[in-house]
Amino acid sequence: MTKALITGGAGFIGHHLIDYILRYTDWDITIIDRLDISGNLNRLADIGAAKNHRVRFVYHDLKAPINEQLAHQIGRHNYILHLAAATHVDRSITEPLSFVYDNVVATCNVLDFARFMGCDLFLNFSTDEVFGPAPTGVAYKEWDRYKSGNPYAATKAGAEELAVSYANTYKIPMVITHTMNVIGERQHPEKYIPSTIIKVERGDEVIVHSDKTRTIPGSRFYIHAKHVADAVMFLVKRYADGSIESGDKFNIVGQQEVTNLEIAQMIAEALKKPLKYQMVDFHSSRPGHDLRYALDGTKLRDMGWVPPSSFKDALVSTVRWTLAHPEWVDDFFLPGEIRVATA
């Protein structure tokens, strides 16, 4: 029986990956999560994973090493999919050392577990932010230089280099992914998509990240979490059939670049509501946040993978789901409250 160990499995992207594996494979899954602000067991309950006999949950904070006893309890897995991370850029700016522990030290501990127990493949999940801001017309390829714009990005870059070093030193079979901004169901409600859905539905003003002139909105190649899961599994299969070499990197990218203003407009159109918005120069007022991120998705596309559906279809589906499941956002948005969301 194939076994997958998923760190951060109660997180936003992690639980979508688990849902994908449960739907389309017969694999057994072990989840490691510490259930902090990012991890939520209700996500696992919603997708039917909490009581699924194929899913086992291990509560552990990966800042602490996985000692020999716990390692044997967890056991050997064919695939280690390392998604656990602290991801909130604002918090990394105020608490940088905590991100070093969560993203660098924790990755080292998972890599040591893989070195001790062995695996067929270790997939390290990273971010577009390691490359820093992308000038207009530039999309970074997998092995381009890094220029982290905030402590979160720097710690993810450090985790990547650790993963590369373990592949080189200990011959751990390794694949590294960079993923752009992800949307989808059960996302933390402070993020841009769910917060904008609620603000437009409620008639509140949406704050749009822009340049200094307040005329050019920030942009990303947004992608749905289900599409990210599909890409991850595509890479796992290609590694298993020998199409991918250990140590390689791959960008997981949405089909089109979309500005934050265009997203707000799409949401308003889907809700059939007017859009009230204000362009705000976040780049100056929020150090560590960049106007534009962009990755080149040619490598995966040439291998035969593209997102299974359009971004607009994925966004509209997310809007409809969010309205049908207010329990995932209502507790965060108090009546009349307006929060500045992160993209």
Secondary structure, 3 states (H helix, E strand, C coil): CCEEEEECCCCHHHHHHHHHHHHHCCCEEEEEECCCCCCCHHHHHHCCCCCCCCEEEEECCCCCCCCHHHHHHHCCCCEEEECCCCCCHHHHHHCHHHHHHHHHHHHHHHHHHHHHHCCCEEEEEEEHHHHCCCCCCCCECCCCCCCCCCHHHHHHHHHHHHHHHHHHHHCCCEEEEEECCEECCCCCCCEHHHHHHHHHHHCCCEEEEECCCCCCECEECCEEHHHHHHHHHHHHHHHHCCCCCCCEEEEECCCCCEEHHHHHHHHHHHHCCCCCEEEECHHHHCCCCCCECCECCHHHHHHCCCCCCCHHHHHHHHHHHHHHCHHHCCCCCCCCCCCCCEC
